[in-house]
Amino acid sequence: MDLVILMESSSSLGQTNWVKMLSFVTLFVSGLTISPSVTRVAVVSYSNTVNTLISFTSYNNNAQLISAINNLQYSGASSVVDTSMALQNARTQQFFGARPDVPRVIVLLTSTGSTINANLALQEARRLVTISCHKY
């Protein structure tokens, strides 16, 4: 499986909720087998911009990945949340070059949903289905 985790990092989220999201993501990935041939994980933060924090090829085992996730820093730079940009990044950047023979999965973590471009977010979600991506 190639798994992209999209984590909102807007100023309205707050440091406390960012830490809660990191705890959830750590718990979630601890149940997976992280390796180049089984499960690869990318972590992306988004608000009014999108930043790849961890790419598919960054870590090859659970211990390395979990350590990196626990050290991710909260930006909280903007109150704008553009979910469409995050979904587009997953489709055009993260899954570009993804392995063709494994499921592509997105986990979207947000506190508020899109504050702008909500219709574009729905369009991007539909486009993800066309590349055989599973949304949870």
VOPAGU-2260 file (C-alpha; in pm, 1 decimal, decimal comma):
REM VOPAGU-2260
SITE   aa  ch    i         X         Y         Z
SITE  MET   A    0       0,0       0,0       0,0
SITE  ASP   A    1     111,3     355,4     -71,8
SITE  LEU   A    2     -44,8     569,6     202,0
SITE  VAL   A    3     -62,2     949,5     201,2
SITE  ILE   A    4    -159,3    1116,0     529,5
SITE  LEU   A    5    -280,7    1474,2     484,1
SITE  MET   A    6    -262,5    1669,8     810,9
SITE  GLU   A    7    -418,2    2013,3     850,0
SITE  SER   A    8    -176,1    2257,5    1010,7
SITE  SER   A    9    -376,6    2581,2    1019,5
SITE  SER   A   10    -353,3    2829,9    1304,5
SITE  SER   A   11    -710,6    2744,0    1404,6
SITE  LEU   A   12    -603,6    2382,8    1469,8
SITE  GLY   A   13    -367,2    2476,4    1753,2
SITE  GLN   A   14     -61,0    2304,9    1899,1
SITE  THR   A   15    -264,8    2081,6    2133,4
SITE  ASN   A   16    -468,1    1932,9    1847,3
SITE  TRP   A   17    -154,7    1897,2    1633,3
SITE  VAL   A   18      -2,4    1679,9    1906,6
SITE  LYS   A   19    -325,1    1475,1    1920,0
SITE  MET   A   20    -306,3    1423,1    1542,9
SITE  LEU   A   21      56,6    1312,8    1569,8
SITE  SER   A   22     -42,0    1063,3    1839,4
SITE  PHE   A   23    -318,5     925,4    1619,4
SITE  VAL   A   24     -90,9     896,7    1315,7
SITE  THR   A   25     178,7     725,7    1523,5
SITE  LEU   A   26     -72,6     473,7    1656,9
SITE  PHE   A   27    -216,5     419,6    1308,5
SITE  VAL   A   28     116,5     353,4    1133,8
SITE  SER   A   29     246,7     137,5    1419,5
SITE  GLY   A   30       0,8    -128,5    1306,0
SITE  LEU   A   31     142,4    -131,5     951,6
SITE  THR   A   32     450,7    -303,2     813,6
SITE  ILE   A   33     663,9     -17,6     681,7
SITE  SER   A   34     905,9    -126,2     412,3
SITE  PRO   A   35     980,0     -44,3      47,3
SITE  SER   A   36     798,3    -359,4     -64,9
SITE  VAL   A   37     495,9    -359,6     169,8
SITE  THR   A   38     369,9     -20,6     294,9
SITE  ARG   A   39     517,1     318,5     213,2
SITE  VAL   A   40     395,6     632,6     389,7
SITE  ALA   A   41     404,6     999,4     292,2
SITE  VAL   A   42     295,9    1272,8     533,7
SITE  VAL   A   43     183,0    1611,4     405,5
SITE  SER   A   44      79,8    1919,0     604,6
SITE  TYR   A   45    -157,2    2174,0     458,7
SITE  SER   A   46    -326,9    2501,0     533,3
SITE  ASN   A   47    -289,3    2782,6     279,1
SITE  THR   A   48      18,9    2596,0     145,8
SITE  VAL   A   49     111,3    2230,3     111,7
SITE  ASN   A   50     435,1    2083,2     249,2
SITE  THR   A   51     565,8    1730,3     209,3
SITE  LEU   A   52     700,1    1642,4     553,7
SITE  ILE   A   53     777,4    1276,3     482,5
SITE  SER   A   54     802,5    1122,0     135,6
SITE  PHE   A   55     739,1     760,2      36,8
SITE  THR   A   56    1113,1     689,7      26,3
SITE  SER   A   57    1212,4     868,8     348,4
SITE  TYR   A   58    1184,7     576,7     593,0
SITE  ASN   A   59    1204,2     200,7     547,5
SITE  ASN   A   60    1084,9      70,4     884,9
SITE  ASN   A   61     834,2     145,0    1160,0
SITE  ALA   A   62    1084,8     273,5    1417,0
SITE  GLN   A   63    1232,3     534,2    1181,0
SITE  LEU   A   64     892,9     648,4    1056,1
SITE  ILE   A   65     737,3     677,2    1401,9
SITE  SER   A   66    1036,3     872,8    1531,2
SITE  ALA   A   67    1008,1    1113,3    1237,7
SITE  ILE   A   68     632,7    1158,2    1287,2
SITE  ASN   A   69     680,4    1234,9    1656,9
SITE  ASN   A   70     927,7    1508,1    1563,5
SITE  LEU   A   71     708,6    1688,2    1309,6
SITE  GLN   A   72     670,5    2055,5    1393,9
SITE  TYR   A   73     341,6    2245,5    1394,0
SITE  SER   A   74     344,8    2551,2    1166,0
SITE  GLY   A   75       9,2    2715,8    1239,3
SITE  ALA   A   76      94,0    2985,3     987,4
SITE  SER   A   77    -251,8    3065,0     852,4
SITE  SER   A   78    -618,5    3026,5     938,5
SITE  VAL   A   79    -694,1    2944,5     573,5
SITE  VAL   A   80    -758,3    2575,6     504,5
SITE  ASP   A   81    -745,5    2475,6     137,0
SITE  THR   A   82    -824,4    2104,1     127,7
SITE  SER   A   83    -839,4    2111,7    -253,2
SITE  MET   A   84    -467,9    2197,7    -266,3
SITE  ALA   A   85    -384,2    1908,9     -33,3
SITE  LEU   A   86    -586,1    1659,1    -237,5
SITE  GLN   A   87    -438,6    1789,7    -562,0
SITE  ASN   A   88     -88,3    1750,6    -416,5
SITE  ALA   A   89    -163,3    1390,8    -323,0
SITE  ARG   A   90    -286,5    1317,5    -674,7
SITE  THR   A   91     -24,8    1503,6    -878,9
SITE  GLN   A   92     283,9    1490,6    -654,9
SITE  GLN   A   93     264,6    1213,0    -395,9
SITE  PHE   A   94     102,7     947,5    -616,0
SITE  PHE   A   95     299,3    1048,8    -925,2
SITE  GLY   A   96     536,6     758,8    -955,7
SITE  ALA   A   97     350,4     548,0    -699,5
SITE  ARG   A   98     377,8     174,1    -735,8
SITE  PRO   A   99     119,0      55,9    -989,6
SITE  ASP   A  100      52,0    -280,3    -826,0
SITE  VAL   A  101     -45,7    -166,9    -475,2
SITE  PRO   A  102    -349,3      14,2    -330,1
SITE  ARG   A  103    -323,7     393,0    -302,1
SITE  VAL   A  104    -484,0     523,8      16,5
SITE  ILE   A  105    -538,7     875,3     153,0
SITE  VAL   A  106    -616,0     961,4     514,4
SITE  LEU   A  107    -732,7    1323,3     549,2
SITE  LEU   A  108    -707,6    1475,5     898,0
SITE  THR   A  109    -874,0    1811,7     948,4
SITE  SER   A  110   -1037,1    2012,8    1222,9
SITE  THR   A  111   -1259,4    2231,6    1008,7
SITE  GLY   A  112   -1263,4    2119,5     647,7
SITE  SER   A  113   -1193,2    2365,8     369,0
SITE  THR   A  114   -1239,8    2732,1     450,7
SITE  ILE   A  115   -1192,8    2813,1      79,6
SITE  ASN   A  116   -1242,9    2624,0    -246,1
SITE  ALA   A  117   -1478,6    2362,0    -100,3
SITE  ASN   A  118   -1617,8    2278,4    -446,4
SITE  LEU   A  119   -1263,3    2229,9    -577,3
SITE  ALA   A  120   -1195,8    1990,5    -290,0
SITE  LEU   A  121   -1490,0    1775,9    -402,2
SITE  GLN   A  122   -1363,6    1782,2    -760,9
SITE  GLU   A  123   -1015,8    1673,4    -646,4
SITE  ALA   A  124   -1165,6    1390,1    -441,5
SITE  ARG   A  125   -1346,1    1268,8    -754,6
SITE  ARG   A  126   -1022,3    1287,8    -955,4
SITE  LEU   A  127    -848,3    1070,9    -696,1
SITE  VAL   A  128   -1100,0     795,0    -758,6
SITE  THR   A  129    -999,4     795,3   -1125,2
SITE  ILE   A  130    -645,4     693,1   -1026,3
SITE  SER   A  131    -781,0     410,7    -809,1
SITE  CYS   A  132    -723,4     587,7    -480,2
SITE  HIS   A  133    -913,2     481,2    -167,5
SITE  LYS   A  134   -1029,5     762,4      64,0
SITE  TYR   A  135   -1088,0     719,9     438,5
